[in-house]
Amino acid sequence: MMFTHEGVPMKISSREEFMGIRHILATLFLASTAALPGHGAAQVTGFTHPGTPLTVSDLATLKSYVDQGRQPWKSGYDQLKADGKSQSTYVMAGPFATVSRSPDVNLWPWRNDMIAVWNLSRMWYFTGNDAYAKKAHDILIAWATNQTAFSGSESMLDLGDYAYRFVGGADILRGTWSGWTASDTATVKAYFANVLIPASNPYGENMFGAANKGALALNALGLMAIFNDDTALLDQVVAQTRTLAHIGLRSSNDIGMLGDSLRDQGHAHGQLLSLSMLAEALWKQGIDVYADLDERLLAAGEYFARVNELAPTPFLPFGTTDAYYIADNTNRGWGGGNIALNVIHGAYAVRKGRPAPYIAQRRLWMPVDSTSFMFMKEVDTSTAAPAPALAIPATVSITSGLNDIDIGNSTPAGTSSYANGTWTVKGAGADSWGTADGGHFAYKALTGDGAIIAKVETIQNTSPYAKAGVMMRTSLAQGAPRATMLVTNQVKVEQNMPNLAVYGGTNYGNKALPIANTVPSYWVKLERIGNMITGYVSPDGTNWAATDVGRIDGTLPATIYAGLAVVSHANGTLNTSTFSNVQVTGGNGGAPGVIPAAPATLLAEPGDGAVPLRWQQSFGATSYTVKRATFSGGPYTTIASGVTDGSYTDNSVSNGMTYYYTVTAANTAGTSANSPEDSVTPVHPLTNVATGGSATDGANNAANAGLAFDRNSATKWLYGAPTGWLKYDLGHTETVLRYTVISASDVAPRDPKDWQFQGSNDGTTWTTLDAQSNQVFANRLQPKSYPVAGGGAYRWYRINITANNGDTASTALSELGLFAAKP
């Protein structure tokens, strides 16, 4: 047997030696990182293969679980094994020279074959059968040597969605199969570099599509960069993931909302899955971006899980370069997310020991499919180094030093002045919109990266279209390339980036956004990083949504001009507008301190003997105080002070008690009012003890009955009668305190309606522990939980169904859970 890594063959005499070398390589060939000058990049000096994102260690652990028959891994593997694209006899659908998405050309053949590469490479690993590896290899090489283009306006969506399949499959073959050669590696690298990588982001450097679209592009680029051992590209992807506020980790807020969270749950999940899959692949290369922004991906996973578990969850106005959302009209309760939540749970709960209560709750019932089982972990001791500190431009207050200029024959002349924390700017001008470039500009020169922030307090109503806000310009000449974020009296923000290359073109660069508050009192921001200017809006000065991104086709000048802009929209008449909280990079910091506003939102989570808390931070706050009560509204007791992040975990709680929390923000000027209150009841999770035993049913069909106890709601117990019983032998006694019934995926009339839940210590004499009637499952795969009071300890448990919901031929359920208290 030959083993190939990086194209170097090694003779292996046995499968046992082969498996041992897999583990050795997983330990020895680790990626390392070092600080790289630039915007949040991490320099990679070595690559782990496989590792996009599964390593040899991951695969070996999964194989051991499958070989032992452990659930739900065995159930997931059984689905993989049964898939038509997992067969060594699979007939390749391609290859084709060209593939396109939107318009769709040869797309499904490409998709099917990439899934087959993923499935067959895993089947090779789990079985050791060369036929699977050879089939996967032949499909991949056929596409790599024949496809010359991947085009279409949405090419990055498929490349991002399928990256972990085609890159992951190629990486498994490269790192574990003896038939893989150095020539194969070179062929696939060329395919990625020349065909798929260019199609992953057709919009140009740093532009990307909005939110989920851009995150998918980053995921595709990052995973292919790893396979290609392309240090420069991966460093660029790491920097973009950490700094681009319209698609990366910064496309989020403190409570875990993502750019697409208020769009719909499917797109929000696409953004979450892409960022988490990329973060996991980076971890396997030694780079920890999970730690970024106060563990933002954990916050995002918990927010997504909480919303879709239908727990009461507040939201804040948020959005993307596609849209700014001031209401939540999404389909909360969406059923997907098993892969993303498994990745995040493994990264934080398993690897870092962080509580993730809503993710854990959701994972109890979510179906396990032929891919999601690959990302389910019980242990992971791997490590990675945090990436260098983010190089995000800082801002400080400014009280003097702004210069005045009237743009575009604006008359009469405008002025600017500062007093008592407020800038007053007077300006005329017909408009600043599209090619129109008029108004008054109070500015300072800004060299290198920088930002400007302002809260628009008042706008004189010289016209319904009068506006005030912030501007960055490449020069002071009329018509110079510029970016503006201007609040208007019509309860909107106009963003405008004429003469800048903007993702989506003119319609994206020049558009009006609805805003949540009554004008003015809205915050606007512009940020220059490298060759890119990003525009933001916020209702509170911390919950920033990146709604516009532009750049010059070339290089931005080293020095640009940033400042406050006012337009009267009635040239010949001055508009007097006022701004508070004006901050700019390189300001003098002389403004008087302002007491911060209360944190806009607080989220508390029901951990085990712990309550993780997250809140939206307050502009200008330097610390936070966390307070707790046992009654809504208080009185509150301080449990933590001097907290400097937007999160805290209360470990001084008792399970089963309900607590009420609030947070205040403080700085040298004083302390805010209380944040909104959130309540929570921490709980010690019960353990499903229906494992390691044996199942049967009234038809004496153990295999069918076992499907109700495989911890996988994707399978079901289907019984050929409208009534019947299902039982489980634990092999020892347990006191079951709660049982769960999860509806099957088929039709509601087959759902159980009336039943007794019973226990026995001889398998013959049964004691009824609970009885239910008229039960209705409104949704497929819906879990319902029932307490068992004073039942005692039993070895056998069964559900005796005396009526279903109307089907005359069959009864079905997907899972019967038996939950007991465990340490």
C-alpha positions in Angstrom: 0.0 0.0 0.0 1.3 3.5 -0.9 0.5 6.7 1.0 0.8 10.0 -0.7 1.1 13.4 1.0 2.2 16.4 -1.0 3.0 13.9 -3.8 5.7 12.0 -1.8 5.0 8.3 -1.8 5.7 6.1 1.2 5.4 2.4 1.4 2.9 1.1 3.9 2.7 -2.6 4.7 -0.7 -2.9 6.4 -4.0 -1.0 6.9 -3.2 -0.7 10.6 0.1 1.1 9.7 -1.9 3.2 7.3 -4.3 4.3 10.0 -1.4 5.0 12.4 0.3 7.3 9.9 -3.0 9.2 9.5 -2.9 10.0 13.1 0.8 10.9 13.1 0.4 13.3 10.2 -2.6 14.9 11.9 -0.4 15.7 14.8 2.9 16.6 13.1 1.8 18.6 10.0 0.1 21.6 11.7 -0.2 25.0 10.2 1.5 27.9 12.0 0.7 31.5 12.0 2.6 34.8 12.5 1.6 38.4 12.5 1.4 39.8 9.0 1.5 43.6 8.5 -1.9 44.6 7.1 -5.5 44.4 8.0 -6.0 41.4 10.2 -4.1 38.9 8.0 -2.4 35.8 9.5 0.6 34.5 7.7 0.4 30.7 7.1 3.7 28.9 6.9 2.4 25.4 6.5 -0.8 23.6 5.5 -2.7 20.6 7.0 -4.1 18.1 4.4 -6.8 17.0 4.8 -8.1 20.0 6.6 -10.9 21.7 4.6 -12.1 21.4 7.3 -11.9 17.7 8.3 -8.5 16.4 9.4 -7.2 12.9 9.6 -7.9 12.9 13.3 -11.5 14.0 12.7 -12.0 11.3 10.1 -10.4 8.6 12.3 -12.7 9.5 15.2 -15.8 9.4 13.0 -14.7 6.0 11.6 -14.4 4.6 15.1 -17.9 5.8 16.0 -19.3 4.3 12.8 -17.5 1.0 13.3 -18.8 0.8 16.9 -22.3 1.5 15.7 -22.6 4.6 17.9 -25.6 6.8 17.2 -26.3 9.1 15.6 -23.1 8.7 13.6 -24.0 5.2 12.4 -27.4 6.5 11.3 -25.8 9.3 9.3 -23.3 6.9 7.8 -26.1 4.6 6.8 -27.7 7.5 4.9 -24.4 8.2 3.2 -23.9 4.6 2.2 -27.4 4.4 0.7 -27.1 7.5 -1.4 -26.9 6.9 -5.1 -24.0 9.3 -5.4 -22.0 7.2 -2.9 -21.9 4.1 -5.1 -18.7 2.9 -6.9 -21.0 2.3 -9.9 -22.2 6.0 -10.0 -22.3 7.3 -13.5 -20.6 10.6 -13.9 -23.0 13.4 -15.1 -20.2 15.5 -16.7 -17.7 16.8 -17.4 -18.5 20.0 -19.4 -16.3 22.7 -20.6 -18.6 25.5 -19.2 -20.8 25.7 -16.2 -22.9 28.7 -15.2 -25.3 29.8 -12.5 -27.8 32.5 -13.5 -28.2 31.6 -16.2 -28.0 27.9 -15.3 -25.9 25.9 -17.8 -24.7 22.4 -17.0 -25.2 23.3 -13.3 -26.9 20.2 -12.0 -24.4 17.8 -13.6 -21.6 19.7 -11.9 -23.4 19.7 -8.6 -24.2 16.0 -8.8 -20.6 15.1 -9.6 -19.2 17.3 -6.8 -21.5 15.7 -4.3 -20.3 12.3 -5.6 -16.7 13.4 -5.1 -17.5 14.2 -1.5 -19.5 11.1 -0.9 -17.2 8.7 -2.5 -14.1 10.0 -0.9 -15.7 9.5 2.5 -16.9 6.0 1.6 -13.3 5.3 0.7 -12.1 6.4 4.1 -14.8 4.6 6.0 -14.5 1.3 4.1 -10.9 1.2 2.8 -12.3 0.1 -0.6 -10.1 1.5 -3.4 -13.1 1.4 -5.8 -14.7 4.4 -4.1 -11.5 6.4 -4.1 -10.8 5.7 -7.7 -14.3 6.7 -8.8 -14.0 10.0 -6.8 -10.6 10.6 -8.3 -11.7 9.9 -11.8 -14.7 12.3 -11.5 -12.6 15.1 -10.1 -9.8 14.8 -12.6 -12.2 14.6 -15.5 -13.7 17.9 -14.5 -10.3 19.4 -13.7 -9.0 18.6 -17.2 -12.2 19.5 -19.1 -13.9 22.5 -17.5 -12.6 25.8 -18.6 -15.1 28.3 -17.2 -17.6 28.7 -14.4 -19.6 31.8 -15.2 -22.9 33.5 -14.4 -23.9 36.3 -12.0 -24.3 33.9 -9.1 -21.3 31.6 -9.6 -20.1 32.3 -6.1 -23.2 30.9 -4.6 -22.6 27.3 -5.9 -18.9 27.5 -5.3 -19.5 28.6 -1.7 -22.2 26.0 -1.1 -20.3 23.1 -2.5 -16.7 24.1 -1.5 -16.5 21.8 1.5 -17.7 19.0 -0.8 -15.4 19.3 -3.8 -12.4 20.7 -1.9 -13.0 18.5 1.1 -13.3 15.4 -1.1 -10.2 16.2 -3.0 -8.3 16.9 0.3 -9.4 13.5 1.7 -8.1 11.7 -1.4 -4.9 13.7 -1.4 -4.1 13.1 2.2 -5.3 9.5 2.7 -5.4 7.5 -0.6 -2.3 5.8 -1.9 -3.5 6.1 -5.5 -3.3 9.9 -5.4 -0.3 11.3 -7.1 1.7 14.5 -7.3 0.3 15.0 -10.8 -3.2 14.8 -9.5 -2.5 17.5 -6.9 -1.0 19.7 -9.6 -4.1 19.1 -11.9 -6.6 19.9 -9.2 -4.6 23.0 -8.1 -4.6 24.3 -11.6 -8.4 23.6 -11.9 -9.0 25.6 -8.8 -6.6 28.4 -9.6 -7.6 28.9 -13.2 -11.3 28.1 -13.3 -13.0 28.1 -9.9 -11.1 30.7 -7.9 -11.7 33.5 -10.4 -15.4 32.6 -10.5 -15.7 32.7 -6.7 -15.7 36.5 -6.7 -16.4 38.1 -10.1 -17.1 41.5 -8.6 -13.4 42.4 -8.0 -11.1 42.8 -5.0 -12.9 43.5 -1.7 -16.3 44.2 -3.5 -18.1 40.8 -3.1 -21.9 40.4 -3.0 -23.7 41.3 0.1 -23.8 39.3 3.4 -24.4 35.6 2.6 -23.3 36.0 -1.0 -19.9 37.5 0.0 -19.5 35.0 2.9 -20.0 32.1 0.4 -17.3 33.6 -1.8 -14.9 33.9 1.1 -15.6 30.2 2.0 -14.9 29.0 -1.5 -11.7 31.1 -1.8 -10.4 30.1 1.6 -10.9 26.4 1.2 -9.4 26.3 -2.3 -6.5 28.5 -1.1 -5.8 25.8 1.6 -5.8 23.0 -0.9 -3.6 25.0 -3.3 -1.1 25.8 -0.5 -1.6 29.4 -1.5 -0.3 31.4 1.4 -0.9 34.8 -0.3 -4.5 34.1 -1.2 -5.3 32.6 2.3 -3.7 35.6 4.0 -6.0 37.8 1.9 -9.1 35.8 2.7 -8.3 35.9 6.4 -7.9 39.7 6.3 -11.2 40.0 4.3 -13.1 37.7 6.6 -12.0 39.8 9.6 -12.3 43.3 8.2 -15.0 43.5 5.5 -18.0 44.7 7.3 -20.5 43.9 4.6 -19.7 40.1 4.4 -17.3 38.9 7.0 -17.4 38.6 10.8 -18.0 42.3 11.1 -21.3 41.8 9.2 -22.9 41.3 12.6 -23.7 43.0 15.8 -22.9 42.4 19.5 -26.0 40.2 20.1 -25.2 37.9 17.2 -27.4 39.3 14.4 -25.9 38.8 10.9 -26.4 41.1 7.9 -29.1 38.8 6.6 -30.8 38.0 9.9 -33.8 40.2 9.1 -34.0 39.2 5.5 -35.0 35.6 6.0 -33.7 32.6 7.9 -32.4 30.8 4.9 -30.1 33.6 3.8 -29.1 34.2 7.4 -28.2 30.5 7.6 -26.2 30.7 4.4 -24.1 33.5 5.9 -23.7 31.6 9.2 -22.7 28.3 7.6 -20.2 29.9 5.2 -18.4 31.9 8.0 -18.4 28.9 10.4 -17.2 26.4 7.7 -14.4 28.8 6.8 -13.5 29.4 10.5 -13.2 25.7 11.0 -11.0 25.2 8.0 -8.8 28.1 9.3 -8.6 26.5 12.7 -7.3 23.4 11.1 -4.5 25.5 9.6 -3.7 26.9 13.0 -5.6 30.2 12.8 -8.3 31.0 15.4 -10.9 33.5 14.1 -13.5 32.0 16.4 -12.1 34.3 19.1 -12.7 37.5 17.0 -15.1 40.1 18.2 -15.9 38.6 21.6 -16.5 35.2 20.0 -18.9 36.6 17.5 -19.7 33.3 15.7 -20.9 31.8 19.0 -23.2 34.8 19.4 -24.4 34.4 15.9 -25.1 30.7 16.3 -26.9 31.2 19.5 -29.0 34.0 18.1 -29.9 31.9 15.0 -30.8 28.9 17.2 -32.8 31.0 19.7 -34.9 32.7 16.9 -35.6 29.4 15.2 -36.5 27.6 18.5 -39.1 30.3 18.7 -37.8 31.6 22.0 -38.7 35.3 22.5 -35.9 37.2 20.9 -35.6 40.9 20.3 -34.0 42.4 17.2 -32.3 45.6 16.3 -32.4 47.4 12.9 -29.7 45.8 10.7 -28.8 45.1 7.2 -26.4 44.8 4.3 -25.5 46.4 1.1 -28.6 44.8 -0.4 -31.1 46.3 2.1 -31.4 47.9 5.6 -34.1 46.2 7.6 -36.1 48.0 10.3 -38.6 45.2 10.9 -38.3 41.5 11.4 -40.6 39.8 8.8 -38.6 36.6 8.6 -39.8 33.0 8.8 -38.8 32.4 12.4 -39.0 28.7 13.2 -37.1 27.7 10.0 -36.1 24.0 10.1 -32.5 24.0 8.8 -29.1 24.6 10.2 -27.8 21.3 11.4 -24.3 21.5 9.8 -23.6 25.1 10.9 -24.8 24.5 14.4 -22.7 21.3 14.7 -19.6 23.2 13.6 -20.2 26.0 16.0 -21.1 23.6 18.9 -17.9 21.7 18.2 -15.8 24.8 18.1 -17.1 26.5 21.2 -18.9 24.0 23.5 -16.7 21.0 22.8 -13.3 22.6 22.1 -13.5 25.8 24.2 -15.9 24.7 26.9 -18.3 27.6 26.3 -22.0 27.2 27.1 -24.2 27.3 24.0 -27.7 26.5 25.4 -29.9 27.3 22.4 -27.6 25.4 20.0 -27.6 22.4 22.4 -31.4 22.6 22.6 -31.9 22.7 18.9 -29.4 19.8 18.2 -31.5 17.5 20.4 -34.1 17.2 17.7 -32.6 18.3 14.4 -32.3 15.5 11.8 -28.9 14.0 11.2 -28.2 13.5 7.5 -25.4 12.1 5.4 -23.2 15.2 5.9 -24.1 16.7 9.2 -22.9 13.6 11.2 -19.4 14.5 9.9 -19.4 17.6 12.1 -20.8 16.2 15.3 -18.1 16.1 18.1 -17.8 14.7 21.6 -14.2 15.6 22.1 -11.6 17.8 20.3 -8.3 18.8 21.8 -6.9 20.6 18.8 -5.5 24.1 19.2 -5.0 27.2 17.1 -3.5 30.6 17.7 -5.6 33.8 17.7 -5.1 35.9 14.6 -3.4 39.3 15.1 -5.5 42.1 16.6 -7.8 43.7 14.0 -6.5 46.8 12.4 -9.8 48.7 12.4 -9.4 52.5 12.3 -10.1 54.2 15.7 -11.9 57.5 16.1 -11.8 60.2 18.8 -13.9 63.3 19.3 -13.0 66.5 17.5 -13.8 70.0 18.7 -11.7 72.2 16.4 -9.6 72.0 13.3 -12.3 71.5 10.6 -11.9 73.5 7.5 -14.8 75.0 5.5 -15.4 74.9 1.8 -18.5 75.4 -0.3 -18.8 72.8 -3.1 -20.5 73.5 -6.4 -21.3 77.2 -6.4 -23.2 76.9 -3.2 -24.4 80.3 -1.9 -24.5 82.0 0.4 -21.3 80.8 2.0 -21.5 78.2 4.7 -19.8 78.0 8.1 -19.1 75.5 10.9 -18.6 75.9 14.6 -18.3 73.8 17.7 -19.7 74.5 21.2 -20.7 72.3 24.2 -20.4 69.0 22.4 -22.3 70.0 19.3 -21.1 70.9 15.8 -23.3 73.4 14.0 -22.9 73.5 10.2 -24.6 75.9 7.9 -24.7 75.2 4.2 -26.6 75.9 1.0 -26.3 73.8 -2.3 -28.7 72.3 -4.7 -28.0 68.7 -3.9 -25.4 66.0 -3.3 -26.8 63.0 -5.1 -25.5 61.1 -8.1 -23.5 63.5 -10.3 -24.9 66.5 -8.4 -22.2 67.7 -6.0 -23.1 70.8 -4.0 -23.3 71.9 -0.4 -21.1 72.9 2.5 -18.2 70.6 3.7 -16.5 71.0 7.1 -13.5 68.7 6.7 -10.0 67.6 7.7 -7.4 65.8 5.7 -7.1 62.1 6.5 -4.0 60.2 5.6 -4.1 56.4 5.5 -6.9 54.3 7.0 -9.5 56.3 8.9 -13.2 56.8 9.8 -15.7 59.5 10.7 -18.8 59.2 12.8 -21.6 61.6 13.6 -25.1 61.6 15.0 -27.3 64.0 13.1 -29.3 65.8 15.7 -31.3 68.4 13.7 -31.8 69.4 10.1 -33.4 72.7 9.2 -36.3 72.2 7.0 -35.2 74.4 4.1 -36.6 71.7 1.8 -38.2 68.3 2.3 -34.9 67.0 0.7 -32.5 69.0 3.0 -29.8 66.7 4.3 -26.9 66.4 6.6 -24.3 63.8 7.4 -20.7 62.6 6.7 -18.6 62.7 3.6 -15.3 61.4 2.3 -13.7 62.9 -0.9 -10.6 62.2 -2.9 -10.2 65.9 -3.5 -12.0 69.2 -2.8 -12.8 69.8 -6.5 -16.5 69.6 -7.6 -17.3 66.2 -9.0 -14.4 64.4 -7.3 -15.0 60.8 -6.4 -16.7 60.8 -3.0 -18.8 58.8 -0.5 -21.6 60.3 1.5 -24.0 59.0 4.2 -26.6 61.8 4.5 -29.7 61.8 6.7 -32.8 63.6 5.3 -36.0 65.1 6.7 -37.9 62.3 4.9 -36.9 59.7 7.5 -34.3 58.1 5.4 -30.6 57.9 4.8 -29.2 58.6 1.3 -26.0 56.8 0.6 -24.1 58.0 -2.4 -20.7 56.9 -3.9 -20.5 58.6 -7.3 -17.3 57.9 -9.3 -16.5 55.0 -7.1 -16.7 51.4 -8.2 -19.6 50.0 -6.1 -20.8 46.5 -5.8 -24.0 46.3 -7.8 -23.4 49.5 -9.8 -25.1 52.8 -9.6 -28.3 51.5 -8.1 -26.3 50.2 -5.1 -24.1 53.2 -4.8 -26.9 55.7 -4.9 -29.9 54.7 -2.8 -32.1 55.7 0.0 -32.5 53.6 3.1 -35.5 53.7 5.5 -34.5 54.4 9.1 -36.1 53.3 12.3 -36.2 56.5 14.3 -37.9 59.8 13.8 -35.5 62.2 12.0 -33.0 63.4 12.8 -31.2 61.6 15.7 -29.6 59.0 13.5 -26.0 57.9 13.3 -23.9 57.7 10.1 -20.3 56.6 9.5 -17.8 56.3 6.8 -14.7 54.1 7.1 -11.7 53.9 4.8 -9.5 50.8 4.9 -7.0 50.4 2.2 -8.6 51.0 -1.2 -12.1 50.8 0.1 -14.7 53.1 1.6 -17.6 51.6 3.6 -20.8 53.5 4.6 -22.7 52.6 7.7 -26.0 53.5 9.4 -27.0 53.0 13.1 -29.8 53.9 15.4 -27.5 54.0 18.4 -23.8 54.4 17.4 -22.7 50.8 18.0 -25.2 48.7 16.0 -23.5 49.6 12.7 -24.9 48.1 9.4 -22.6 48.3 6.5 -24.9 49.4 3.7 -22.5 50.6 1.0 -19.0 49.7 -0.2 -17.0 51.4 -2.9 -13.5 51.9 -4.2 -11.7 53.7 -7.0 -10.6 51.4 -9.9 -7.0 52.0 -9.0 -5.7 53.1 -5.7 -7.3 55.6 -3.4 -5.0 58.6 -2.7 -3.0 58.3 0.5 -4.7 61.5 1.7 -8.5 62.0 1.4 -10.8 64.5 3.0 -13.4 63.5 5.7 -16.0 65.7 7.3 -19.5 66.9 7.9 -21.7 67.8 4.9 -24.9 69.9 4.8 -27.1 70.6 1.8 -30.1 72.9 1.9 -31.5 71.6 -1.4 -32.6 75.2 -1.9 -29.5 77.0 -3.2 -29.5 80.6 -2.0 -30.8 79.5 1.5 -28.6 78.3 4.3 -29.6 75.1 6.1 -28.5 75.0 9.7 -27.9 71.4 10.9 -26.4 70.1 14.1 -24.3 67.1 14.9 -23.3 65.4 18.2 -20.8 62.7 19.0 -18.6 63.7 16.1 -15.5 61.5 16.0 -12.8 61.2 13.4 -9.5 59.4 13.1 -6.9 61.9 14.4 -9.4 64.1 16.2 -8.2 66.1 19.2 -10.4 64.3 21.8 -11.5 67.5 23.5 -15.3 67.0 23.6 -17.0 66.9 27.0 -17.9 63.4 28.3 -21.5 62.3 27.6 -23.2 59.7 29.7 -23.7 56.7 27.4 -27.2 55.4 26.5 -28.4 52.2 28.0 -27.5 49.1 26.1 -30.2 48.7 23.5 -30.8 45.0 23.9 -29.9 42.2 26.4 -30.1 38.5 25.8 -29.9 35.9 28.6 -29.5 32.2 28.0 -30.5 29.1 30.0 -27.2 27.4 30.7 -26.4 24.6 33.1 -25.7 26.3 36.4 -24.7 29.4 34.3 -26.4 32.2 32.5 -24.5 33.5 29.5 -25.4 37.2 28.8 -24.9 39.3 25.7 -25.9 42.9 25.1 -25.6 45.6 22.4 -22.8 47.8 23.7 -23.3 51.6 24.1 -21.5 54.4 22.2 -18.8 55.9 24.5 -19.1 53.4 27.3 -16.0 52.1 28.9 -17.5 49.6 31.2 -20.7 47.8 32.1 -22.4 46.7 35.3 -24.5 43.5 35.3 -27.5 43.4 37.7 -29.8 40.5 38.6 -33.1 40.1 40.4 -35.5 37.3 41.3 -38.5 39.4 40.4 -39.3 41.3 37.2 -38.4 45.0 37.6 -36.1 44.4 40.6 -34.9 45.2 43.1 -31.6 44.4 41.3 -28.3 43.3 42.9 -25.0 44.0 41.2 -23.3 40.8 40.3 -20.5 42.2 38.1 -19.0 45.6 37.4 -16.2 46.8 35.3 -17.1 44.5 32.4 -15.4 45.8 29.3 -16.9 43.6 26.6 -20.6 43.0 25.6 -20.8 39.7 27.3 -20.7 38.1 30.7 -21.5 34.6 32.2 -23.2 34.5 35.5 -22.0 31.3 37.2 -23.6 32.1 40.6 -27.1 30.7 39.8 -29.2 27.8 40.8 -30.8 25.6 38.2 -34.6 25.8 38.2 -34.8 29.4 39.5 -35.9 32.2 37.3 -33.6 35.3 37.2 -34.1 38.8 35.7 -31.2 40.7 34.3 -30.4 44.2 33.3 -27.1 46.0 32.3 -26.0 49.6 32.6 -23.2 51.4 30.7 -20.7 53.8 32.2 -17.9 56.2 31.5 -16.3 59.1 33.3 -19.4 61.2 32.7 -21.7 58.9 34.5 -23.9 55.8 34.3 -26.7 55.0 31.9 -30.2 53.9 32.7 -31.0 50.1 32.8 -31.0 48.2 29.6 -34.2 46.3 28.7 -34.7 43.3 31.0 -34.4 39.7 30.0 -35.3 36.7 32.1 -34.1 33.1 32.1 -34.3 29.9 34.0 -31.0 27.9 34.0 -31.5 24.2 33.9 -29.4 21.1 34.2 -30.0 19.2 31.0 -31.3 15.7 31.3 -29.5 13.0 29.4 -31.2 10.7 26.9 -30.4 7.3 28.3 -31.9 5.4 25.4 -28.5 4.2 24.1 -26.7 0.9 24.2 -29.9 -1.1 24.8 -32.3 -2.8 22.5 -35.7 -1.9 20.9 -38.7 -3.8 19.6 -42.3 -3.2 18.8 -45.7 -5.0 18.6 -44.6 -6.5 15.3 -41.4 -7.9 16.9 -39.4 -5.8 14.4 -36.3 -4.8 16.2 -34.7 -3.0 13.2 -37.8 -0.9 12.6 -38.1 -0.1 16.3 -34.5 0.8 16.6 -35.1 3.8 14.2 -36.9 5.5 17.0 -33.8 5.3 19.2 -31.0 6.3 16.8 -31.0 9.9 17.9 -31.8 11.0 14.4 -35.1 12.5 13.5 -34.3 12.0 9.8 -35.3 8.3 10.4 -38.6 7.0 11.7 -40.5 4.1 13.3 -43.3 3.3 10.8 -45.7 0.8 12.3 -48.3 -1.0 10.1 -51.4 -0.3 12.2 -53.3 2.6 13.7 -52.4 1.4 17.2 -49.4 -0.4 18.7 -46.5 -0.3 21.1 -42.9 0.5 21.0 -40.5 -0.4 23.8 -36.8 -0.1 24.8 -34.7 -2.3 27.1 -32.1 -0.2 28.7 -30.3 -3.2 30.1 -30.3 -1.6 33.5 -32.7 0.5 35.6 -33.0 4.3 35.2 -35.4 6.8 36.6 -36.8 8.6 33.6 -37.9 12.1 34.5 -39.0 13.2 31.1 -39.8 11.6 27.7 -40.0 13.2 24.3 -41.9 12.3 21.2 -40.8 13.8 17.8 -43.2 13.6 14.9 -42.1 11.8 11.8 -41.3 13.5 8.5 -44.2 12.0 6.6 -47.9 12.8 7.2 -49.8 14.2 10.2 -52.5 11.5 10.4 -49.9 8.9 11.3 -48.8 10.9 14.4 -49.6 9.4 17.8 -52.7 10.9 19.4 -53.5 8.9 22.5 -51.1 6.8 24.5 -49.8 5.6 27.8 -46.1 5.9 28.7 -45.2 2.9 30.8 -42.3 1.3 32.8 -41.5 -2.3 33.7 -38.8 -4.3 35.5 -39.7 -7.7 34.0 -40.8 -6.7 30.4 -44.2 -8.1 31.1 -46.0 -6.2 33.9 -46.3 -2.5 33.0 -46.9 0.6 35.2 -48.4 3.6 33.5 -46.3 6.6 34.3 -48.0 9.2 32.1 -51.1 9.2 29.8 -51.8 11.7 27.0 -54.8 12.2 24.8 -55.7 14.4 21.8 -52.1 15.2 21.0 -51.5 17.0 17.7 -48.2 17.7 16.1 -48.6 20.8 14.0 -45.3 20.4 12.2 -43.1 17.7 10.9 -40.1 16.8 13.1 -41.8 18.6 16.0 -40.5 17.6 19.4 -42.9 17.4 22.3 -41.7 16.9 25.9 -43.7 15.3 28.8 -42.6 15.1 32.4 -42.7 11.9 34.4 -43.6 12.5 38.1 -42.7 10.0 40.8 -42.2 7.1 38.3 -39.4 5.2 40.0 -36.6 3.3 38.3 -37.4 0.8 35.5 -35.4 -1.2 33.0 -38.0 -1.3 30.2 -40.0 1.6 28.9 -42.6 1.7 26.3 -45.2 3.9 24.6 -48.5 2.2 24.1 -50.4 4.1 21.4 -54.1 3.6 21.5 -55.0 6.0 18.7 -53.3 8.0 16.0 -54.5 11.1 14.2 -56.6 9.3 11.6 -54.5 7.1 9.4 -56.1 3.7 9.2 -53.0 1.8 8.1 -49.9 3.2 9.8 -48.5 5.0 12.8 -45.2 6.8 12.8 -42.8 8.8 15.0 -39.2 9.7 14.4 -37.8 9.6 17.9 -38.7 8.5 21.4 -36.4 10.0 23.9 -35.9 8.8 27.5 -34.3 11.5 29.7 -32.8 10.9 33.1 -30.7 13.0 35.5 -26.9 12.5 35.0 -23.9 14.2 36.6 
